[in-house]
Amino acid sequence: MEAHTMIEKNGLQLPLALTVGPRAGKKPLFKSSLGRWTALAATWGLSAAGLWALASPISRLHAATLKEPSDYDWVDIEPSRALHWHACYDGEFECARLNLPMDWVEPSDEQRVHLAVIRLPAKTQDDYRGAVFVNPGGPGGSGVNFLVGHGKEMQAIVGDNHDMISFDPRGDCWGSSHTRHDWERTAIDVLDSYPGVVYESYAAADAFSRQCEAHLSEAAPGFLEHISTASHAHDMLAISEAAGQPRLKYWGISYGSILGGTFAAMFPERVERLVSDGNVDYTSWYRLDHRNFFEDTDTIMEAFFHFCHKAGPERCSFYSPSSPVAIKDRFFALLAQLRERPVLIPAHSFDAARQLPILPQLVTYAELQLLVRTVLYRPFYQFPALAAAMAALEQGDGLPFYKMTGDDEPLPGGPNRPFCSPQDASSPMDVDSPDSNWNDAFTAITCADGDTVADTPATFAAFAADLQNISRYTGAAYTHFRRGCVGRQIRPRYRVAAPWPGPTRNTSFPILFIGNIGDNVTPLSSAHRNAAVFPRSVVLTQKSWGHASIAAPSSCTARAIRAYFQDGQMPANDTYCEQDYELFGDVEVEAEKEVADDISRAIRKLAREVSLARGRHLL
């Protein structure tokens, strides 16, 4: 058994591989051979951003890193309609499985879901301030894994007189992790790789959608009608109430901004504190039109060229002495080189001492594009490694690239297996999955939330061309948001889509929005557009690059978050916070310096661990 969404129908519990959390009695799915991209920093939320059923592991979009938690056997917890906490994860956390209605429109005792919920208790009961809920993004990212990996640092930021709570959402498509791995190895992610690839990608998306819906319609009838963000928001309210907290305190990153905004629109009187960090534009999300996501993406790559030149050859291996433009020209020359002459990474049988892959691999134009797309989530910690990998590729050496992107050990059992089959012979617990079940949830939730878009191969090709015009560096690698919805037929019963009708929403406490000056998937303009929906809200701008506020540590931002949760203190509108370090700065030297206050220590540790942990990006 796993910490997961289970379905209960007519008194019977049906796991049906609808798992999204850690695996019972084993290391969670999130460790595993995650495909060759595991070693890269995963990010918060839309998490690269993160993403998804049709994206390779490097593609995970929005936001938080899912760090490897210890073993815990969730099967020992009996689901209940009240929160009954059990010590878990070496006794530092408390876990529960909450029995909730599958259908919030017409709740019944016959159709139920069981959600995995986790709590990090407050360290002190002096001046206890209740619980802060955390959503790491995705959609579909495991809140359980995220809190185990990073909850202590987040608690140190908001104040250790708070509990920290998170939960695993609904949704998964695959019959086993074998089949998911096999299918994802065929993913087509970069749509300018070769002529006609956009049409192949469209056809593959259509095939996946049809098989996935057929599988879940047979294995879990009605489930796909109940996985929209509105259902998640109602789940979160129910968990908060069960925890004895009628009004919500919440910190949502990336897609977590959609969950938080939808919650605030549905239950404005239930907002006690709400931080919306790395903002997805509400209206664009619900219209399934993600073009504005990439307004600021190219500014991050331009920052690479500028700060690489400023740092010099000792700190940036891709340095060119004349100007940042020369570094840019060198980058495009490398892409052109890889189009014609991909770099071979030989198998380890030829040189075991160099820690080479099991099978020979090629570093292609598309592979470098995917790496760049992922690094832009966390440039502060990843730019130096990217520079070194690209400099080596120029010389025909793919080993630094390989070491940066992780291993690619194939799963046992071979590649030829039907996918999304309810009769799959392999247990989901037999092997680890490269991207785990949250990939399925990402696509399912995205498509449930979005308007129905009747794409044809021609309209999808036009959409892909638009993205390439918006982002010169990564537009061709970002079509999976919409591509995953090709062929989807099942619509949600419960959907509360922006723009929200009626008067603007006046929440019971103002919302704090946070955005970076250069965010690769959630531009600063989205924070301002979202803030305009809710009166009295404030936008705090962090002067850093990457996805969400922890793309780079900012003690200034962390202190603002602490003041907001502790005292309800709002920063002045148009407040700007500097990052603690500069791109290509000597981070290791700075990290060794003593930091006087606990907030600075916590945000620096959080930013570093989120950027360097093995895991995946959430939107």
Stockholm file with secondary structure:
# STOCKHOLM 1.0

chainA/1-619         MEAHTMIEKNGLQLPLALTVGPRAGKKPLFKSSLGRWTALAATWGLSAAGLWALASPISRLHAATLKEPSDYDWVDIEPSRALHWHACYDGEFECARLNLPMDWVEPSDEQRVHLAVIRLPAKTQDDYRGAVFVNPGGPGGSGVNFLVGHGKEMQAIVGDNHDMISFDPRGDCWGSSHTRHDWERTAIDVLDSYPGVVYESYAAADAFSRQCEAHLSEAAPGFLEHISTASHAHDMLAISEAAGQPRLKYWGISYGSILGGTFAAMFPERVERLVSDGNVDYTSWYRLDHRNFFEDTDTIMEAFFHFCHKAGPERCSFYSPSSPVAIKDRFFALLAQLRERPVLIPAHSFDAARQLPILPQLVTYAELQLLVRTVLYRPFYQFPALAAAMAALEQGDGLPFYKMTGDDEPLPGGPNRPFCSPQDASSPMDVDSPDSNWNDAFTAITCADGDTVADTPATFAAFAADLQNISRYTGAAYTHFRRGCVGRQIRPRYRVAAPWPGPTRNTSFPILFIGNIGDNVTPLSSAHRNAAVFPRSVVLTQKSWGHASIAAPSSCTARAIRAYFQDGQMPANDTYCEQDYELFGDVEVEAEKEVADDISRAIRKLAREVSLARGRHLL
#=GR chainA/1-619 SS CBSSCEEEETTEEECTTCCCSCBTTSCCTTSSCCGGGTTSBCCSSCCCCBCCTTSCGGGBCSBCCCCCCCCCCGGGSCCBSSCCCEEETTTTEEEEEEEEESCSSSCCSSEEEEEEEEEECCSCCTTCCCEEEEECBTTTCCHHHHHHHHHHHHHHHHCTTSEEEEECCSCCCCSCHHHHHHHHTTCCCCTTSSTTHHHHHHHHHHHHHHHHHHHHHHHSTTGGGGCSHHHHHHHHHHHHHHTTCSSEEEEEETHHHHHHHHHHHHCGGGEEEEEEESCCCHHHHHTTCCGGGGSSHHHHHHHHHHHHHHHCTTTCTTCCSSCHHHHHHHHHHHHHHHHHSCEEECCTTTCGGGCCCSSCEEECHHHHHHHHHHHTTSHHHHHHHHHHHHHHHHTTCCHHHHHHHCCCCCCTTCSCCCSSCTTCSSCTTSSCCSSCTHHHHHHHHHHHHSCCCCCCHHHHHHHHHHHHHHCTTTGGGCTHHHHTTTTCCCCCSCCCCSSCCSSCCCCSSCCEEEEEEECSSSCHHHHHHHHTTSTTCEEEEEEEESSSGGGSCCHHHHHHHHHHHHHCCCCCTTEEEECSSCTTCCHHHHHHSCCCSHHHHHHHHHHHHHHHSBSCCCC
#=GC SS_cons         CBSSCEEEETTEEECTTCCCSCBTTSCCTTSSCCGGGTTSBCCSSCCCCBCCTTSCGGGBCSBCCCCCCCCCCGGGSCCBSSCCCEEETTTTEEEEEEEEESCSSSCCSSEEEEEEEEEECCSCCTTCCCEEEEECBTTTCCHHHHHHHHHHHHHHHHCTTSEEEEECCSCCCCSCHHHHHHHHTTCCCCTTSSTTHHHHHHHHHHHHHHHHHHHHHHHSTTGGGGCSHHHHHHHHHHHHHHTTCSSEEEEEETHHHHHHHHHHHHCGGGEEEEEEESCCCHHHHHTTCCGGGGSSHHHHHHHHHHHHHHHCTTTCTTCCSSCHHHHHHHHHHHHHHHHHSCEEECCTTTCGGGCCCSSCEEECHHHHHHHHHHHTTSHHHHHHHHHHHHHHHHTTCCHHHHHHHCCCCCCTTCSCCCSSCTTCSSCTTSSCCSSCTHHHHHHHHHHHHSCCCCCCHHHHHHHHHHHHHHCTTTGGGCTHHHHTTTTCCCCCSCCCCSSCCSSCCCCSSCCEEEEEEECSSSCHHHHHHHHTTSTTCEEEEEEEESSSGGGSCCHHHHHHHHHHHHHCCCCCTTEEEECSSCTTCCHHHHHHSCCCSHHHHHHHHHHHHHHHSBSCCCC
//
